[in-house]
């Protein structure tokens, strides 16, 4: 794989675009919530052609970047402040910070109430929130693994361990040798149908380790609309060439 860098001028603002040339057939353009733009390209495609492709999709790139800036609750949370929002299973939860003698976090309708002895200490609030988020996310993902595991369990696959990790570009990965699935810590911000898709995708890998036709045939037999779910989850992807 060869990596290079191109630049796009959007109304005077220079946007760097990382180009990764691989043994693939199509150009893939992705915009990530962290305001990162990447292109995966076949090795034979020139920079000139890629710039034409980027320019043709300039408005789309700008719209995505603007959209992510307006919905930061979908990305990793870097601050916990009164009135800010975060998504859980596709629904916005509004932070409600309250001073209390005892630290606690609980949901109250659309509000996520965070009780703290020191409401002005961001570091402390972030640690408190992340601990709660990790616990809630693990419970949610375990629920989906429990409900979908029988699909592969009947083939003798041992129930896997579940791990959470902050990942920039992956929603999940599995380690067959260690019998472990690692999910993105922020996967549970997605809609339930999308979370379910990622969980089943990783479970099926314990039967089919790679993305072969057999893998996708098996996945589709149990989740015929998996492509639609993936599009919702990865709606920043554009295919070209």
Secondary structure, 3 states (H helix, E strand, C coil): CEEEEEEEEECCEEEEEEEEEECCCCEEEEEECCCEEEEEEECCCCHHHHHHHHHHCHHHHHHHHHHHHHCHHHCCCCCCCCCCEEEECCEEEEEEEEECCCCEEEEECCEEEEEECCCCCHHHHHHHHHHHHHHHHHHHHHHHHHHHHHHHHCCCCCCCEEEEECCCCCCEEEECCCCEEEEECCHHHCCHHHHHHHHHHHHHCCCCCCCCHHHHHHHHHHCCCHHHHHHHHCCCEEEEC
